[in-house]
Amino acid sequence: MERMSSLAYHFGIKLRFYLSSKQKKIIKLNYDAQRFVYNSYVGRNRTNYHARRFLAVKQINAMPFAFPILNDYEAKLAETVVANDELLAKPKNIRDAYSFLRVKEIDSLALANAIQNYRKAWNNYRKIGHGIPTFHKKRSDWSYQTNCQ
């Protein structure tokens, strides 16, 4: 298969779609769900990072080969790390945790793409040096990415 740059001519078609109100509602619902999943991954990984760092510093400051006794705050931090790791381990887990993501109109492939985009952002940060993934803002132009079936 030839690349577009090797072809003599490039053609493109610019289209404008006029959506019905039902279609607008479905696109907004999918856009919001995709943004929520991406932002929840960002938020959970941030809390995991800070909690693990706090607990590691506490472990380093303790006597060698002795586990320090955790107070209530530190125990809650450890529990959130475990809960976040379980939720982030599989894409299906986040859909099970939040009932509003199980609505029939929400595209499961769009949610999987949000998770894939998040992981791709982390890989770009580690390999290329782009910025750490940040929260997606709510915008006026709604779009979401899905796969062709």
Secondary structure as GFF3:
##gff-version 3
##sequence-region A 1 149
A	DSSP	three_ten_helix	4	6	.	.	.	ID=ss1
A	DSSP	alpha_helix	21	61	.	.	.	ID=ss2
A	DSSP	alpha_helix	72	89	.	.	.	ID=ss3
A	DSSP	alpha_helix	91	97	.	.	.	ID=ss4
A	DSSP	three_ten_helix	99	102	.	.	.	ID=ss5
A	DSSP	alpha_helix	108	127	.	.	.	ID=ss6
###
